[in-house]
Amino acid sequence: MQYMILIYEPAGAYAGPEGRTVLEEVVAKHRALAAELTAQGVQKGGAGLQGVETATTLVKGRDGDTLHDGPFAETREHLGGYYLIDVPDLDAALAMARRVPGVAGTKIEVRPLIVHDQ
């Protein structure tokens, strides 16, 4: 079964000179984990996302679409990246999610993909 592991990082987690060092450490850990999951045939996709300042949100309305700069919701966390994995069950997906690196306050959401009949 395929699952998305969504990584929500605290806003400002990588700010300042210390933040840059922490970011480099976290990215190195992500690369190592991704390489391992790919070698095992578990990872089917994944990527980090550029900062929320690069986001554009399309809002569907009755009178058409509206574009907004930035993320739609003002939050204290930002979607920083994701892994797409294929594992037997939720327990296996949660075991993978526990290995995802992050700073204190990082939240990891595990969600199964909808399977459509072909």
Helices and strands as residue ranges (DSSP letters): E 2-10, H 16-39, E 43-48, G 52-54, E 56-61, E 64-69, E 77-86, H 90-97, E 107-112
